[in-house]
Structures are given as structure tokens and as C-alpha cells.
Amino acid sequence: MICQLTTTARDHAKLLALCALCLAPLSAHADWLLVNEDSQFNFISVKAAHIAEQHSFENLSGSVKADGSAHLAIDLASVNTAIDIRDQRMRDLLFNVADFPNADFTTNIDVGAATALEVGERAELSVNGKLRVQDISADINAEVTAVKLADHRVLITTTKPILLNASPLGLADGVERLRAIANLPGISLAVPVTFQLLFEKTL
């Protein structure tokens, strides 16, 4: 027999310890899942040449696999500009969420560099991946900082804003529709993006 079960407290403790040892290797190679309520994804729009406004997406999901493959999904319908009618126009005229509800970013990251940190330590990482909006993908380069908050929690933030341009992503016509309906002299096609993403290791 591998082990003999008894009703003593000592044997129960031994059994729990054995189970913990068996599960430890699995935990070390577990996936990391994004915690939406503790994450942020922000962007800035500039209209009429010099009026800058802050916006965000409220619903995010994502994961990092043990092999370093990472995926972030942005619910475009969750755009929040603090003005309801503008949110609706972005959903309908810019993102066309009825047909394309999400934007997706895929990349590979150095999981070992992040998880090898001591709690409280940080590391700067270069991230190269693809951003897909509607049916168009674009290469994205970003510098991020990983901070180990606890053994099972890592926070990844942009070291500096990521500059996205609406044209390569097929959104220039949507920006023009927003400009026309709002009767503005112009809306910049360049958009600075920042994020703060908290990941927790699955058990």
C-alpha cells in the first residue's frame, strides 16, 4: 500500500503534507490570470488640436501561460469616457462592437524573470506582440515593469506610454465619423495608451 489511512491527527497531518508536496510542482507551472477589478487600461484622445481627455476600458481579461504565451482581451463595449453619448458613438462609429466586440493583444513574456523576483522587487521587460482590432493586426512594442507583490501576484505596468496610431489599425475612418458627428475641427489619430495589469497565479 502507498499509505495507510488512520483516524489520528498525526496521520491526517502527514497526509496533508504529502498532498502539498505532490501539488507543489503543478503550482510552480500554473497559469496566471488577470484580475480585472485591480487592473486598468487607459488612453488619451486629443481633439481640436490641444484638448486632451482621459478615457479607459473597464472590462479586461487575460492570462499568461507557463510557457510565456500571453493574451489580453479588451471589451471595447466597456469604453468609459465619462460621457454616455460619446461612449455610444465610440462603440458604434469607431469600434463597431456589434461585429467586433473585443480587441486582442498576444505576446510572449519572460515568465521566469518575473516570477524569480523577490516580493517587492521589480524588473523591466521588453514586450513585442500583435494587437488585433477588428480584422487588422499591428506589431506593438512596449516597455513594461513587472513588480512582484506576493508569491502569487505580479503587477505589470507600462514603463512609458505606448503610442498607437488609428490608421494602421483601420480606425481612421471611424475617427473621422466621430469628428464629423461632434462637429470638431479635428481629432488626433495618435493615441497614448497606459495600463496596469494585475495577474494572480492559479492554484
SULGI-V463005 format. One record per backbone hydrogen bond with DSSP energy under -1.0 kcal/mol. CO is the residue of the C=O (numbers start at 1). NH is the residue of the N-H. E is the energy in kcal/mol with one decimal. If there is no record, write none. Layout:
co=CO nh=NH e=E
co=CO nh=NH e=E
//
This chain:
co=8 nh=12 e=-1.9
co=9 nh=13 e=-2.2
co=10 nh=14 e=-2.1
co=11 nh=15 e=-2.4
co=12 nh=16 e=-2.3
co=13 nh=17 e=-2.2
co=14 nh=18 e=-2.3
co=15 nh=19 e=-2.2
co=16 nh=20 e=-2.3
co=17 nh=21 e=-2.1
co=18 nh=22 e=-2.0
co=19 nh=23 e=-2.0
co=20 nh=24 e=-1.4
co=23 nh=27 e=-2.2
co=24 nh=28 e=-2.0
co=25 nh=29 e=-1.0
co=27 nh=30 e=-1.6
co=31 nh=202 e=-2.9
co=32 nh=64 e=-2.6
co=33 nh=200 e=-2.7
co=35 nh=38 e=-1.1
co=36 nh=39 e=-1.9
co=40 nh=196 e=-2.7
co=41 nh=57 e=-2.0
co=42 nh=194 e=-2.4
co=43 nh=55 e=-2.8
co=45 nh=53 e=-2.6
co=46 nh=188 e=-3.1
co=47 nh=51 e=-2.5
co=48 nh=50 e=-1.4
co=51 nh=47 e=-2.8
co=53 nh=45 e=-2.3
co=55 nh=43 e=-2.0
co=56 nh=80 e=-3.2
co=59 nh=75 e=-2.4
co=61 nh=73 e=-3.4
co=62 nh=34 e=-2.4
co=63 nh=71 e=-2.3
co=64 nh=32 e=-2.6
co=65 nh=68 e=-1.9
co=68 nh=109 e=-2.5
co=69 nh=65 e=-3.0
co=70 nh=107 e=-2.0
co=71 nh=63 e=-2.0
co=72 nh=105 e=-2.7
co=73 nh=61 e=-1.9
co=74 nh=76 e=-1.1
co=74 nh=103 e=-1.9
co=75 nh=78 e=-1.8
co=76 nh=79 e=-1.3
co=78 nh=58 e=-1.5
co=80 nh=56 e=-1.7
co=83 nh=87 e=-2.3
co=84 nh=88 e=-2.4
co=85 nh=89 e=-2.1
co=86 nh=90 e=-2.3
co=87 nh=91 e=-2.4
co=88 nh=92 e=-2.4
co=89 nh=93 e=-3.1
co=90 nh=95 e=-3.0
co=91 nh=97 e=-2.2
co=96 nh=99 e=-1.4
co=96 nh=100 e=-2.3
co=101 nh=76 e=-2.0
co=103 nh=74 e=-3.0
co=104 nh=132 e=-3.4
co=105 nh=72 e=-2.6
co=106 nh=130 e=-2.3
co=107 nh=70 e=-3.1
co=109 nh=111 e=-1.5
co=110 nh=114 e=-1.3
co=111 nh=115 e=-2.8
co=112 nh=116 e=-1.9
co=118 nh=121 e=-2.5
co=121 nh=148 e=-2.1
co=123 nh=146 e=-3.1
co=125 nh=144 e=-2.8
co=127 nh=142 e=-2.7
co=129 nh=140 e=-3.0
co=130 nh=106 e=-2.2
co=131 nh=138 e=-2.1
co=132 nh=104 e=-2.1
co=133 nh=136 e=-2.1
co=136 nh=133 e=-2.6
co=138 nh=131 e=-2.8
co=140 nh=129 e=-2.6
co=142 nh=127 e=-3.2
co=143 nh=159 e=-2.9
co=144 nh=125 e=-2.9
co=145 nh=157 e=-2.3
co=146 nh=123 e=-2.3
co=147 nh=155 e=-2.9
co=148 nh=120 e=-3.5
co=150 nh=153 e=-1.3
co=152 nh=201 e=-2.2
co=153 nh=149 e=-1.6
co=153 nh=150 e=-1.7
co=154 nh=199 e=-2.8
co=155 nh=147 e=-2.7
co=156 nh=197 e=-3.3
co=157 nh=145 e=-2.9
co=162 nh=193 e=-2.5
co=164 nh=191 e=-3.3
co=166 nh=171 e=-2.9
co=167 nh=170 e=-2.0
co=171 nh=175 e=-2.2
co=172 nh=176 e=-2.1
co=173 nh=177 e=-2.0
co=174 nh=178 e=-2.1
co=175 nh=179 e=-2.5
co=176 nh=180 e=-2.5
co=177 nh=181 e=-2.3
co=178 nh=182 e=-1.7
co=179 nh=184 e=-2.3
co=186 nh=48 e=-2.8
co=189 nh=166 e=-2.3
co=191 nh=164 e=-2.7
co=192 nh=44 e=-1.8
co=193 nh=162 e=-3.0
co=194 nh=42 e=-2.9
co=195 nh=158 e=-1.8
co=196 nh=40 e=-3.1
co=197 nh=156 e=-3.0
co=198 nh=35 e=-3.0
co=199 nh=154 e=-2.3
co=200 nh=33 e=-2.9
//
